[in-house]
Amino acid sequence: MEEEQTLRQLQAQVDKWIQTKGVRYFSELTNMGVLMEEVGELARILTRTYGDQSFKKGERADNIAEELADVLFVLVCLANQTGVDLQKAMEEAFHKRNTRDATRHINNPKLK
């Protein structure tokens, strides 16, 4: 059975790839733009798969996983560049959701 990868391990793996194959990180601002491009590509597929628009001839409908991975890769690059420990950040985010938002959604009549 394969061991699951932690966010810290993912950050290390991305950093190693950048250092050995990617030459260097793009600037933070460039990576922010790249992230927006990747999110746009994901949005295009999702709006055509689950929304009202249709795919143009030749467009692929089967690469949602690829686009999600591209978004995650660039997001991890930005975390590495700005010194964010995503493992810790997610633990803190879940703590916040489990305290501040513990009953917020359960008690939301719009979600019933």
C-alpha positions, 0 to 999 in steps of 0.5 A, spaced: 500 500 500 502 506 497 503 511 503 499 518 502 503 524 501 503 530 506 502 537 503 509 538 506 512 532 502 508 535 496 512 542 497 518 539 498 517 535 491 515 541 487 521 545 490 526 539 488 523 539 481 524 547 480 531 546 483 533 541 478 528 541 472 525 548 472 531 552 473 528 557 478 521 559 480 518 565 476 517 571 480 511 571 485 507 576 481 508 572 474 506 565 478 500 569 480 498 570 473 500 563 471 495 561 477 489 565 474 491 562 467 490 555 470 484 557 474 481 560 468 482 553 464 479 549 469 473 554 469 472 553 462 472 546 462 467 546 468 463 551 465 462 546 459 462 540 463 457 542 468 454 549 466 450 551 460 456 552 455 458 546 450 465 545 448 468 547 441 470 542 436 476 539 438 476 541 445 477 536 450 472 535 456 476 530 460 482 533 463 479 536 469 484 532 473 490 535 469 487 542 470 486 541 478 493 539 478 496 545 474 492 549 479 495 546 485 502 546 482 502 553 481 499 554 488 504 550 491 510 554 488 507 560 491 507 557 498 514 555 497 516 562 494 512 566 500 514 561 506 508 558 507 507 551 510 501 549 507 500 543 512 500 548 518 496 553 514 490 547 512 491 545 519 489 552 522 484 553 516 480 546 519 481 549 526 477 555 524 472 552 520 471 547 526 470 552 531 468 559 528 463 555 523 462 549 527 454 550 526 454 555 521 452 551 515 448 546 519 444 551 521 443 555 514 436 554 512 439 555 505 442 549 505 436 544 507 
